[in-house]
Amino acid sequence: MQAIQLQNDSIIEIATFLIRRWSEKENITIEISDKVETITRLKENKVILTPLEKRIGNNFQKYRQFRTSLWYEAMRIKYCKKILSNDHAFGFILNTMETQRVEQLGRKIWKGMDEEIIFNYTYMLVSRPQLHTVYGKARMVEAFYQYFMFGVIKGEIQSSSWEKIKNATEFAKKIVRQAINEKRDTEWIEKNVTEIIKILDIDSLLTIPVSIAFMKAGMALTEEELLKTLKIISKNKEGDIGSVDPKAVLHGDSVYHEYKVLLNENEKNENKGLSPETIGMQIPTTKNVDETIIYDRSLINGLKMKFKEWKTGWKEQHLRSGDEFDEESYIEGNEPFFTDIKKSIKTKIVILLDHSSSIASDAIEYKKATLALCEVLSFLKVKFAVYAFSTQNRSMVCWSIKPENVKWNNITAKRLAQIVANGSTPLAEVYDKMFPMLQSKRPNIFLTLTDGEPSDSDAVRNMTKSFRGLGIKMVALGLGPNIVRATTIANNLRHLGYEKTVAVSRLKDIPNKVISILDV
């Protein structure tokens, strides 16, 4: 199996896509933490994931566990009314029963998950502690969990306790079945947890020791050991999931193709990270930010419809001569011939976004417009890169949002969403930092979006001259609160050596203005 490890950016990207797809909720954000087990915080629309390297097995096996645990969290988001803490017996038991309920509900929709569920159960069982290592009443809860989830316990327990475990498990399974059949929710199951507490003869506030997979990080099973455990799980879960082939489950062919694609993309991104573009630039760390707030779907879809002809590459035009004759146009006195004209955008463009403090009040709308622009440029298959500048800790920072050789996706959108507008407009300093990269890449157009006067006009004028000396067309788009102010800003920018300046008073006009600049 390949030893290459996925980067966190790649993991977050696939995790965000999958959990939003599975849960059918678009504003879920993903965070990776090695301090907690995988957990969903419903009120925050957040899922915190255990990193792959903290899981058991080889890299592919870790990915399969990660992917399945993500599916369970998506099903919790979809079906659970609440998720309690696992620190105490009551919440631990409720969450355990809910795991079974959401699993059965989710399997009705995602029928292809059965083999991965069985595989995940195998590693869950391996990661659970031997009962003799759990002390006090917590041993009863652990034994209940193991028997309820896996149909087997690890170790021995007193006969009197064993009867309680079996009775509690039987009652819990009955409640879960009833909840599914009668379409009951979390709150109904919660009312029955007290009965399980009584059967187990424990306190509902009993502290539950942490027992999670990454406590045995790095431990690997031989294929024989894994297959043996798989057979036990397959047999015990046959009543819930049906018959599966343990050998097919072990190989995971249906997921391996997906994993291989991710590895290939990950390797490409690692190589890209060594390019000159990263020199002097900072890449925003992927944080727990909801990028969906800067997606204006109506604006994006409207723009895509408007420029659809460029996407297809052809446009029908009526002329005095052409490929075909149109009788109706001739009768109406219009040009009677029509032909298909090939359209294309071959321009390479670099976009620099001003994130000084003056845009702070309109930051969301500004980002919506620029994101829509990026979506359309990606839709039109234009080669483009996006950078931004702001002030952080009293120092100017130039941010790499999207290098030219990286696709526009939700990770690049997250980078844009999390930049805080702050500081002045040190445009010359930004240009100086970007000069080596642009000297290497030589884009056709360097477009700057700004709403203010630069700190040093003379220095900006010298830098624009230097860029033009490289054969780069320097364009500036002036943003203003009204058409008068926008035009004034654009006129002022014209005196700084830009070959073309454009004025915009409505942020939603940004994409149209930029598209009009491109050579067609």
N, C-alpha and C positions, 0 to 999 in steps of 0.2 A: 504494500500500500504506500502511496506517496507520502513523503515526510513534510511536504510544504504545508505551512500553516496559513490559514486565512487571516487577513488583517481585520482589525475591529471595524474599519469603515465598510469593508465588504460584508462582514457579518451583520452590521446594523442595517445595511441596505437591503439584504435579502430578508432579514427578520422583519423589517418595517413592511416590506411588500407582502410577505406571507401573512403576517398577523392582521393586516388591514383587509386582505383578501378573505381570510378565513372568518374573521369576526364581523365583516361587513361594516366596519366602523373606521372612517378615514382619518380621524384625528388622534389615533393612538401613537404614542412616542415610545422609543426604545432606549434603554440605558443598560450598559454592561457594568457589573460590579462583582468583584471577587470577595466582597465582605458579607454578602447575603445569598440565600438560596433564591432560585427563580421565584418571583412573586409579582402579582398584579395589584396595582392600586387603582381601583375603579374610579374613585372621585377625581384622581389626577389624570386619568386616561393614560397611564404609564405602565409599562412592563419592564421590570428589572431582571436581567438575565445573568445567570452564572456563565462566566467565560468558558470557551471550549477547552482551554488548557487545564481547567480545574476538574474536568470530567475524566471518567475511567475509559481506558482502551486506547486503540490507535486513533489517528486523526479522523478517519472515515467513521468509525464507531462513535466518536465524540460528536461529530456533526449530526449523525442520525439521532442521537439522544437529544441534542440541542434542538433539532428541527421538530421532534415529537413533543418535547416539553413546550415549545412555542405553540404548537397546535392546541395543547391542553389549555394554555393561557388564553388563546383566542376563543376557545369554547366557553371558558369562564366569563370572558367579556360579553359574549353573546347571550349566555343563559343564566348567569348568576346575578342575584339582586345584591349580594354582599359577600365579601371575603374577609373572614376574621383572622386574627393572628394565630399562628401555630404554636405560640409560646405556652398556651394553656390547653388543658384537655378538651374543654368544650369546643373551642375554635378548631383545634386539631381534628377532632372527630367530625365536626360539621364539614370542614374542607375535604376530608377524606371521602365522605359520602357524596359530596358534590362532585368530586373527581369522577366517581363512577356514573353519576347522573349525566354530567355533560359529555362524558365519553360516549355513552349510549345514544344520546341525542345527536352528537356530532357525527357518529358513524353512519347515521341514516343519510346524511348529506355527503360526507366525504368517505365513500365506501373504500377507496384505495388506501386508507390509513391502517387497515387491520394488521398487516405484516409489521409495520413500523411500531404500532402499539405493543404488539407481542415482544418485539425486539427491545423496546424501551422498558417494558416490565421486567425483562431478564436482568438488565443492568440495575434497575431499581431494587430488585431482590438482592443482587450481589452487594449493593451498597448498604443495605440495612445491617444493623448490628446483630451479633449473637445475643440471645436473650439473657445469658448469664452475665453479660457486660452492662446490662441496664438494671439499675437498682431501685428498690422501693416500688411504689404503686405504678411508677412510669413503665415498669415491665409489663403490666397488664395492658396498657394502652398500646405499647409497641407490638405485643403479641396479637392484639385485636387488629391493628393496622396490617400486619403481615398476613394474617389468616383471611381478613376481609379482601385485601387487594390481590394476594397471590395464591390463596388456597393452601398455604403451607407456612410453617413457622420455622425459624432457624434456632434450633436448640430444644431444650426441654422445659416443661413448666408443670407445676403441681396439678394433680388430677382435679382438685376442687376449683382451681383457677381455670383449668382447661374447659370445664363445663361452662363457666361464665363467659369465656372467650367465644365458644361455639354458639351459645344462646345470644350473645350480643351481636355476633356476626350474622346469624340467621335473621334477627330482628332488623338489623341495618339493611340487609339485602332486600327484605320485604318492603321496607319503607322506600327504598330507591325505586324498586319495581312499581310500587303504587304511585309514586310521584311521577314517573314517566307515563304510566297508563292513564292516570287521571289529570295529566298536564299540571301538576303542582310545581311550585317554585321553591326557591331557597328558604323563604320564611316558613313554609309549611314543614320542610325537612327540619329546620331549626327547632320547631316545637317538639320534635320527637327525639332530639339528642339527649334530653334529660333522662329519658327512659334507658338509653344505652349507658349513661353515667351510673344509673342505679344498678343495672345488671352487672356492670363491671365492679361495682362497689368502690368507686373512687370519688374524689372531690372534683367538681367542674373546673376549679382554679388550679388544679394540680399542674406544676411546672413540667413541661415536656422538654427533655434534652434535645439539642440539635443533632440531627442525624441525616446528613445529606450526602449526595454522591461524591462531591469533591473533597470529602474528608479523607478519601483514599485515592487522591489524585495520583495519576501515573500508574496505578495498578493495572496490569493487563491479564486477561484470561487467555489460556491456550484455546485453540479452536475446538478441541475436544471438550474442555470444561464449559465453554460457552454453549456448545451444541447440547450438552447434557442438561444444562439449566434451561435452555430454550425448550427442550422436550417436556420438561416438568411444567413450565409455564403454559405451553401450548395445550397440554392435556387439561390442566386445572382451569384454564380460561375458555375451553371449548364451548361450555354452556352459554357464555356471554358473547363470544366473538365468532364461534364456529371453528371449523377445521382449517388449519393452516399447515403448510409444509415447513418444518423447522429448518431444513437445509436451505430452502428458498429465502426464508426470513434471515438466516445467517448471512447470505451473500448480498442481499439488499440491492439487487440489480436495478430496480425501478428508481432508486434514489441516487445510485452511483453516477449515472449520466449527468444528473443535475450537479452533483458534487464536483465532477470533473470539469464542467463548464465554469463553475465558480473558481476552481483552482487556476484555470487558464486565464481568466479575467484578472484574478488576483496577481498572478505573475506579471501580466502586462502592466498593471498599475504600479507594481514594485519597480519595474524598469523605468517607467515614466517618472517616478519620484527622483531619479538621478539626473534628470534633464536640467539644463541651465535655468529653466523657468522657476525653479524653487529657490535659486540663489537670491538672497535679499528679500524674499517674500515670506509671508506667513500664511499657512493654511489653517483656517478656523477649525479648532478641534470640534468634532461632531458631538454636540451636547444634546441634552434632552429638550429639544425644541420642536414645537409643532409647526412644520413648514406649511401645513395645509391652510394656515391663516393668510398666507400671501398668494394663494391660488385663487384667481378670479376666473372661474370656469367659463362664464359667459363671454368675457373679454377674449380669453384664449381661443374658444371655439369660433367666435365671430371672426377673429383674425385668420384662423386656419381656413375658414370658408372663403374669406376674401382672397387669400393667396393660394387657393387650392390649385389654380392653373399652373402656378410655378412648381407645385409639388408633382403634378402629373407630367410637367415638362412641355406641354403643348397648349397652344391657344389658337382658336379659330378666328381668322380675320377675313373681312370682305375687301376685295381689291378689284382693279380694272381687269386684271388677268389672274388666272390661278388654276387650281387643279380641277375644280368642279363648278358647274353653272347653277345658280339659284334663280329659278324663274320668278318667284315672288319678289325678290329684291330687285330684279330687272323691271318688273311691272310697276313697283313702287318708286322707281327712279333712283334706287341705291346701286352701289357697286355690285354687279351681278355675279362675280366670281368669288369663291372662297377657298382658302387653303389653310393648312395647319402650320403654324410657325413654332419652331422649337425654341423654348425659353429655358434659360439656365442662369444660376447665380454662381459665378466662379470666384467671387471676391472673398478674400480672407480678411476678417475684421477682428480687431481687439477693442474691447469696450472697457472703459474705466468709469466707475461709478463714484461720484462724490458723496461721501457719508459724513460730511461736516455737521456741526450742531444745528445749522440753519434748516436742515431738512427733518429734524427730529419730530416736529409736530405732524408732518405728513409722511413719516417713515414707512408706515404700512402700505399706504396707497402707492408710494414711490416704488416699493419693492414689488407690489402687485404688478405694476406696469413693466418694470424691468424683467420680472419673471416671465410675464406674458411674451415679452420680446424674445427672451431666450427659448421659450417653448416653440415659438414660430420659427426662429432661426434653425432650431433643431429639426423641426417639421420639414423645413425647406432644404435640409441637408447642407446648410451653409457652414463653412469652417469658421468657427469663432472661439474667442477666449474672453473671459470676463474677470476683471479685477476691481477692487474697491479700495478706498483709503479712508481712514478715520484716525482719531487720536486716542491712544490708550496709555494710561499711566504717564500722561504728559509728553508722550512721544508719538510721532507719526508712524502709522503702521500701514503697509501696503498688503492687502489680502488677496490671495489667489483663490478665486471662487471656482473658476472652471478653466483649466489649461486647454489649449487647442485640441490636444490628443485624448481628452477625456469626454465621454458622453454626458450630455445634460441629463441628470436624474435626480432622485429625491435627496441624495447626499449633497449634491451641489446646491440644490434648493435650500437645504438645511444650513449650509454655509452662508448663503445670502441672508436667510431669515435671522440668524443670530448676531449679525454685525450691528453694533450699537452706533448710531449717528452721534458723533461727538468731535469737538475741536474746530480748528480753523480750516483754511483751504491752502495748504502748502504745496500747490500744484507742481512747482519747479522741483521740489525735493522728491515728490512722487515720480515725476518724469525721469529724474536722474537715476532713481533706483530701478526703474523699468527699462532704461536705455539698453543695457547689455542683453537683456532677454529679447527685446524687439530688434536689436541689431542682428541677433542670431536668427530670429524667425521671419523677419521682413514681411509683415502683413501688408495688404494693400491699403487698408484704412485703419487709422487709430482714432477712435471716437471717444470723446470725453463728455460725460453728462455732468453738468455742474449748475448750481443755482446762486453762486456768489463770485466775488472778485478774488483772484488769487493773491496770496500774501506778498509776492514779489513779481510784479508784472515784467520787469526787464529780464529776470532769470527765466521766466516762462517763455518769453519771446526768443531767447537764445536756444532753449531746449526744443521748441517747435521747429526752429531753423535746422537744428541738428537732425531731428527726425525726418524732415523733408529732404535733407541731404542723403538719407538712406533710400529715398524713393517712396517713402510712406506718405500717403495723403492724410493730412491732419484736419480733422473735423471736430467741431464743438457743438453741443446742443445745450442751449441756455434755458434753464427752467425758471419760471416766474409765477407769482400768484395771479397775475393777470396778463393780458396780451401786451400791454404797454411796458410793464416791468420785464417781461420775457424778451421783448424786442430790444430793450435797452441793454440787457445782459448780453444778448447775442451780438449786438453792435460793438459793445466793449470788447468782447472776445475776438472780434474780427481784427482788432488792432494788435493782437498778440501773435499774429503770424499764421493763424488758421486759414486754410484754403477755402473752407466753407463753414458757415455758422448757421444754425437753425434755431428758431425760437419755439418754445412750447409753454403754453399757460395751463393746459389740462394734462395731467399726468397720463391719462389713458391714451393721449395722442402720441406718446413716445414711440411705441412700436411702429406705427404707420410712418412717422417721420424718419426713423432709422432705416426701415425697409426701402424708403424712397431714395436714400443715399446710395444704396448698393447698385453697382453696375449690373445691368440685366442684358 
